[in-house]
Amino acid sequence: MFDKLIAKVKAEPKTIVFTEGTDARILSAASRLLADKLMGVVLVGKEADVKKAAADGGFDITGAEILDPETYDDMENMVQTMVTLRKGKMTEEQCRDALKKGNYFGTMLVKMGKADCLLGGATYSTADTIRPALQLVKTKPGAHLVSSCFILTRETGDENLRTICMGDCAVNIDYKDSVDKQGNVTYTGAQKLAEVVGEAANCAKTFGIDPKVALLSFSTKGSGKGGTVALSQEATKIAKEQNPDLAIDGEMQFDAAVSPTVGQLKFPGSKVAGYANTFIFPCIEAGNIGYKIAQRLGGYDAYGPILLGLNAPINDLSRGCNAEEVYKMAIITAALGSCMDDRCSPGGFSRGSFLSRN
C-alpha cells in the first residue's frame, strides 16, 4: 500500500506543514521525508528552538522551511484574512492571538496556499486540530460534517481483509438530527451517517480498496430492535440512493459482515454480507473500541484518524504516536492532497474527491 502512496507523492509533490516543529517525533519524520525527497516540509516554531531540537536529536532537516508566527513576514495579511474568514465571530485581536499558536498558524498557511496539507496533533488534542480547520478551511461543497476513518492493514489472513477501512472512530460522538431555531429538522442523523458512508468509501478507494460497505449493528436485517438499529437502517437506504455504484448493505452484525457462511445465512443475497471490507459504526463508542480491538488483538496496523469532509488534507496524530507513524501519516496526507478534485478509482490512485487521529 505504501509503495503506491509513495509513488503518488513523488509524482505530484506536495508541501506539508507540521504544527509542532520542535517535537522529536516530528523532526525525525521530517528528516526522513526530506532525505527521501517525498515532499516539501514546513516546520512551525521558533527557528533557534527547532534547529536546537533537531541537533539534539541528530535529525538533518536541511531543506525544511521553518516559520515562526512571531516573526512571519506576511502576518498582517494573514490576520486580516482570518478576520474576514471569521466574519465578526472573532475580533482582530483575537485572530492575532490565535495565530500565535501553531495549530491556527499552520491551518492558515494551508488556507493561503503556502502549504498543501497539514499534519498536527502530536501535542494538540483532536479538537484543537479540527477546530481551526472547520473555522478557516471549512468543509468542502456539499459536506455537512467532518468525520474520520482508519485504514488498517496486516500481512496475513483473508486476502479481502488485509486492508480495511473503519469509520467514524474519532470525531462524531453520535448522529442526532440537526434542527433550526424553530425546531425544524434540517439534516437528519441518518443523513449524517450516510454521508460518512460515502466519504469513507471514497477514502478506501484511495488506498486501493474496492469498497464493500457494511453498516454495522447488533442487529442483522431487522433481527433486533431499539438502540441505533433504525438509524442504521435508514442510513443504509439513503447511502444506497446517494451512491448507486457502491456495494452498500446493512444493518448487519460484524460476523455477518465478514463471514460468507454467516453473512449469507443471516442476509441471503447481499453482495456485502460476508465480504465487507469497509465498516461503518453507528457511534464513536463502537467505532473507537472496534478499531482498537482490531489493532491490538487482530494484528492490524492502524493509520488515522484520517479526517473526511474538509476542503484540504488536514490530519490528526495521536499524542502517543511514534516517529514511524508520523512519517507514514505524512505520506498519507500528501497523497490525499493529490486526490482532492475527482473520485479515486480502486487501486488506481487517480485523482479523487475526498480529504480527512489515534
Phi, psi and omega per residue, in radians:
M1 nan -0.792 -3.087
F2 -1.261 -0.474 3.046
D3 -1.045 -0.749 3.129
K4 -1.183 -0.709 3.121
L5 -1.119 -0.732 3.133
I6 -1.117 -0.706 3.088
A7 -1.066 -0.708 3.116
K8 -1.100 -0.786 -3.104
V9 -1.145 -0.709 3.131
K10 -1.172 -0.607 -3.116
A11 -1.264 -0.544 -3.131
E12 -2.309 1.353 -3.034
P13 -1.044 2.424 3.112
K14 -2.144 2.930 3.024
T15 -2.011 2.197 -3.115
I16 -1.918 2.464 3.069
V17 -1.890 2.272 3.045
F18 -1.787 2.175 -3.035
T19 -1.369 -0.218 -3.084
E20 -2.143 1.301 -2.945
G21 -1.218 -0.235 -3.134
T22 -1.743 -0.059 -3.113
D23 -1.259 2.302 -3.061
A24 -1.068 -0.622 3.138
R25 -1.168 -0.691 3.088
I26 -1.129 -0.794 -3.112
L27 -1.135 -0.669 3.097
S28 -1.092 -0.824 3.133
A29 -1.131 -0.733 -3.139
A30 -1.063 -0.716 3.139
S31 -1.106 -0.657 3.102
R32 -1.198 -0.760 3.140
L33 -1.067 -0.696 3.128
L34 -1.233 -0.743 3.139
A35 -1.110 -0.633 3.138
D36 -1.453 -0.063 3.125
K37 0.966 0.824 -3.090
L38 -1.610 -0.549 -3.066
M39 -2.937 2.826 2.985
G40 -1.315 2.595 -3.071
V41 -2.215 2.257 3.006
V42 -2.029 2.203 3.117
L43 -1.936 2.195 -3.136
V44 -1.584 2.224 3.120
G45 2.730 3.007 3.059
K46 -1.185 2.308 -3.021
E47 -1.000 -0.767 -3.119
A48 -1.115 -0.694 -3.125
D49 -1.198 -0.724 3.139
V50 -1.128 -0.807 -3.127
K51 -1.133 -0.662 3.112
K52 -1.153 -0.777 3.131
A53 -1.088 -0.675 3.113
A54 -1.156 -0.770 3.137
A55 -1.123 -0.736 -3.138
D56 -1.076 -0.604 -3.127
G57 -1.599 -0.089 -3.118
G58 1.288 0.543 -3.101
F59 -1.775 2.224 3.111
D60 -1.555 1.905 -3.128
I61 -1.929 0.442 3.076
T62 -0.990 2.248 -3.121
G63 1.783 -0.293 3.088
A64 -1.341 2.563 3.032
E65 -1.686 2.231 3.133
I66 -1.860 2.123 -3.115
L67 -2.107 2.214 -3.128
D68 -1.873 2.087 3.129
P69 -0.952 -0.531 -3.093
E70 -1.233 -0.429 -3.069
T71 -2.162 0.190 -3.066
Y72 -1.115 2.216 -3.030
D73 -1.076 -0.616 -3.040
D74 -1.750 0.448 -3.051
M75 -1.094 -0.698 -3.111
E76 -1.079 -0.736 3.081
N77 -1.117 -0.701 3.122
M78 -1.100 -0.750 3.137
V79 -1.068 -0.835 -3.105
Q80 -1.143 -0.644 3.090
T81 -1.120 -0.709 3.130
M82 -1.184 -0.673 3.092
V83 -1.014 -0.762 3.117
T84 -1.125 -0.752 -3.139
L85 -1.109 -0.626 -3.094
R86 -1.454 -0.238 2.962
K87 0.821 1.004 3.083
G88 1.481 -0.094 3.133
K89 -1.439 -0.351 3.074
M90 -2.415 2.392 3.102
T91 -1.331 2.942 3.093
E92 -1.032 -0.704 3.131
E93 -1.130 -0.724 3.121
Q94 -1.138 -0.699 3.097
C95 -1.125 -0.746 -3.142
R96 -1.080 -0.724 3.122
D97 -1.164 -0.727 -3.140
A98 -1.087 -0.673 -3.086
L99 -1.283 -0.096 3.004
K100 -1.336 -0.261 -3.131
K101 -1.630 2.476 -3.068
G102 -1.049 -0.614 -3.103
N103 -1.169 -0.773 3.116
Y104 -1.258 -0.739 -3.141
F105 -1.071 -0.827 -3.136
G106 -1.094 -0.709 3.129
T107 -1.115 -0.671 3.104
M108 -1.206 -0.527 3.044
L109 -1.061 -0.687 3.089
V110 -1.216 -0.789 -3.121
K111 -1.026 -0.666 -3.077
M112 -1.586 0.113 3.051
G113 1.399 0.242 3.105
K114 -1.411 -0.298 3.064
A115 -2.570 2.745 -3.105
D116 -1.574 -0.486 -3.030
C117 -2.719 2.958 -3.047
L118 -2.453 2.502 3.033
L119 -2.323 2.125 -3.136
G120 -2.481 -3.097 3.062
G121 1.880 -0.013 3.098
A122 -1.095 -0.549 3.060
T123 -2.201 -0.345 3.094
Y124 -1.469 2.685 3.033
S125 -1.330 2.901 3.065
T126 -1.004 -0.767 -3.131
A127 -1.048 -0.656 -3.117
D128 -1.297 -0.238 3.012
T129 -1.574 -0.713 -3.079
I130 -1.311 -0.662 -3.043
R131 -0.996 -0.903 3.110
P132 -1.078 -0.618 3.125
A133 -1.103 -0.769 3.124
L134 -1.147 -0.667 -3.088
Q135 -1.314 -0.554 -2.966
L136 -1.978 -0.866 3.128
V137 -1.437 -0.651 3.065
K138 1.214 3.000 3.128
T139 -1.353 2.707 3.135
K140 -1.273 2.837 -3.138
P141 -0.968 2.300 3.124
G142 1.568 -0.224 -3.135
A143 -1.518 2.436 3.134
H144 -1.890 -0.203 -3.108
L145 -2.746 2.809 2.977
V146 -1.709 2.351 3.084
S147 -2.294 -2.875 -3.120
S148 -2.724 2.861 2.978
C149 -2.563 2.845 3.000
F150 -1.999 2.459 2.951
I151 -1.776 2.198 -3.117
L152 -2.067 2.365 -3.118
T153 -2.323 2.617 2.982
R154 -2.658 2.808 -3.015
E155 -1.646 -0.183 -3.075
T156 -2.134 3.000 3.079
G157 1.604 -2.957 -3.133
D158 -0.910 2.214 -3.091
E159 -1.034 -0.620 3.141
N160 -1.144 -0.377 -3.061
L161 -1.916 0.275 -3.130
R162 -1.332 -0.518 2.996
T163 -2.270 2.065 -3.080
I164 -2.304 2.885 3.142
C165 -2.180 2.409 3.098
M166 -2.304 2.302 3.117
G167 -2.665 2.824 -0.334
D168 -1.573 2.243 -3.035
C169 -1.953 0.085 -2.974
A170 -2.529 -0.296 -2.972
V171 -1.998 -1.075 -3.018
N172 -1.507 2.059 -3.120
I173 -1.083 -0.835 3.109
D174 -2.716 -3.024 -3.063
Y175 -2.223 1.623 3.133
K176 -1.848 2.707 3.100
D177 -1.111 2.460 2.986
S178 -1.588 2.358 -3.122
V179 -2.223 2.637 3.090
D180 -1.513 -3.048 -3.077
K181 -1.138 -0.410 3.122
Q182 -1.538 -0.029 3.127
G183 1.557 0.127 3.116
N184 -1.407 2.402 3.119
V185 -1.275 2.147 -3.132
T186 -1.775 -0.434 3.131
Y187 -2.780 2.079 -3.021
T188 -1.379 2.811 3.071
G189 -1.077 -0.643 3.118
A190 -1.146 -0.655 3.070
Q191 -1.107 -0.676 3.111
K192 -1.109 -0.814 -3.133
L193 -1.137 -0.652 3.088
A194 -1.119 -0.608 3.083
E195 -1.115 -0.690 3.076
V196 -1.062 -0.673 3.117
V197 -0.988 -0.909 -3.113
G198 -1.104 -0.757 -3.124
E199 -1.147 -0.764 -3.133
A200 -1.135 -0.690 3.123
A201 -1.116 -0.740 3.096
N202 -1.100 -0.684 3.095
C203 -1.121 -0.756 -3.141
A204 -0.992 -0.717 3.114
K205 -1.023 -0.649 -3.134
T206 -1.039 -0.476 -3.101
F207 -1.787 0.347 3.056
G208 1.425 0.205 3.120
I209 -1.573 2.283 2.951
D210 -1.534 1.731 -2.872
P211 -1.198 2.236 2.939
K212 -2.073 1.870 -2.848
V213 -1.743 2.145 3.074
A214 -1.935 2.177 2.986
L215 -1.514 1.957 -2.974
L216 -1.446 2.671 -3.124
S217 -2.818 3.091 2.955
F218 -1.555 0.049 -3.102
S219 -2.161 2.560 3.028
T220 -2.111 2.062 3.070
K221 0.893 0.813 3.049
G222 1.470 0.211 -3.124
S223 -1.245 -0.386 3.126
G224 -2.151 2.826 3.137
K225 -2.249 2.792 3.086
G226 1.476 -3.010 -3.138
G227 0.993 -2.296 -3.109
T228 -1.779 0.256 -3.074
V229 -1.036 -0.886 -3.122
A230 -1.081 -0.670 3.091
L231 -1.017 -0.857 -3.118
S232 -1.159 -0.651 3.113
Q233 -1.094 -0.848 -3.119
E234 -1.190 -0.684 3.117
A235 -1.103 -0.653 3.096
T236 -1.071 -0.800 3.136
K237 -1.041 -0.818 -3.111
I238 -1.153 -0.766 -3.115
A239 -1.080 -0.678 3.102
K240 -1.119 -0.715 3.134
E241 -1.153 -0.674 -3.099
Q242 -1.367 -0.424 -3.060
N243 -2.288 1.165 -3.030
P244 -1.109 -0.336 -3.126
D245 -1.570 -0.062 -3.128
L246 -1.707 2.601 3.010
A247 -1.503 1.885 -3.077
I248 -2.323 2.387 3.049
D249 -2.705 2.818 -3.131
G250 2.871 -3.131 -0.167
E251 -1.319 2.633 3.139
M252 -2.632 2.653 3.074
Q253 -1.319 2.827 -3.034
F254 -1.122 -0.652 3.132
D255 -1.126 -0.655 3.096
A256 -1.189 -0.459 -3.128
A257 -1.314 -0.563 -2.987
V258 -1.982 -0.301 -3.133
S259 -1.810 1.999 3.123
P260 -0.981 -0.678 -3.124
T261 -1.113 -0.906 -3.134
V262 -1.183 -0.747 -3.086
G263 -1.037 -0.820 -3.103
Q264 -1.333 -0.351 3.028
L265 -1.282 -0.810 -3.078
K266 -1.439 -0.492 -3.026
F267 -2.398 1.116 -3.035
P268 -1.028 2.372 3.091
G269 1.540 -0.169 -3.138
S270 -1.230 2.373 3.090
K271 -1.389 -0.176 -3.099
V272 -1.820 -0.745 -3.054
A273 -0.982 2.111 -3.119
G274 1.648 -0.243 -3.046
Y275 -2.271 0.212 -3.059
A276 -1.153 2.537 3.037
N277 -2.349 -0.016 3.080
T278 -2.262 2.067 -2.944
F279 -2.043 2.196 -3.117
I280 -1.953 2.162 -3.088
F281 -1.679 2.614 -3.081
P282 -1.435 -0.115 3.099
C283 -2.850 2.867 -3.060
I284 -1.188 -0.547 -3.120
E285 -1.066 -0.859 3.122
A286 -1.114 -0.759 -3.090
G287 -1.137 -0.813 -3.108
N288 -1.174 -0.728 3.089
I289 -1.134 -0.744 -3.079
G290 -1.089 -0.841 -3.102
Y291 -1.201 -0.580 3.126
K292 -1.232 -0.582 3.035
I293 -1.119 -0.783 3.107
A294 -1.058 -0.694 -3.112
Q295 -1.225 -0.812 -3.009
R296 -1.496 -0.577 -3.112
L297 -1.918 -0.395 -3.076
G298 -1.660 -0.063 3.093
G299 1.340 0.338 3.131
Y300 -1.556 2.525 2.874
D301 -1.552 2.281 -3.071
A302 -1.928 2.266 3.131
Y303 -2.073 2.124 -3.135
G304 2.577 -2.959 0.106
P305 -1.312 2.417 3.034
I306 -1.593 2.102 -3.076
L307 -1.379 2.351 -3.069
L308 -2.035 2.472 3.003
G309 1.754 -0.027 3.138
L310 -1.552 2.897 -3.119
N311 -1.414 -0.083 -3.139
A312 -2.676 2.756 3.135
P313 -1.294 1.800 3.092
I314 -2.227 2.076 -3.063
N315 -2.170 2.788 -3.033
D316 -2.003 2.532 3.073
L317 -1.867 2.744 2.943
S318 -1.329 2.465 3.072
R319 -1.177 -0.218 3.060
G320 -1.722 0.251 -3.081
C321 -1.200 2.827 3.006
N322 -2.004 3.066 -3.049
A323 -1.087 -0.615 3.128
E324 -1.114 -0.713 3.109
E325 -1.140 -0.678 3.099
V326 -1.096 -0.788 3.137
Y327 -1.014 -0.833 -3.096
K328 -1.262 -0.635 3.091
M329 -1.173 -0.543 3.065
A330 -1.139 -0.726 3.097
I331 -1.108 -0.771 3.103
I332 -1.039 -0.814 -3.092
T333 -1.101 -0.767 3.123
A334 -1.154 -0.673 3.120
A335 -1.122 -0.677 3.093
L336 -1.130 -0.513 3.078
G337 -1.117 -0.387 3.103
S338 -1.582 0.030 -3.065
C339 -2.166 0.617 -3.014
M340 -1.670 -0.212 -2.989
D341 -1.702 -0.802 -3.094
D342 -2.211 3.048 3.125
R343 -1.240 2.478 3.039
C344 -1.479 2.456 3.094
S345 -1.591 2.607 -3.092
P346 -0.976 2.118 3.059
G347 1.349 -0.150 -2.973
G348 -1.731 -0.356 -3.096
F349 0.955 0.629 2.954
S350 -1.288 2.932 -3.054
R351 -1.077 2.435 -3.045
G352 -2.449 2.595 3.096
S353 -1.388 2.364 -3.113
F354 2.913 2.971 2.519
L355 -2.090 -2.196 2.645
S356 3.047 nan nan
R357 nan 3.015 -3.006
N358 -2.008 nan nan
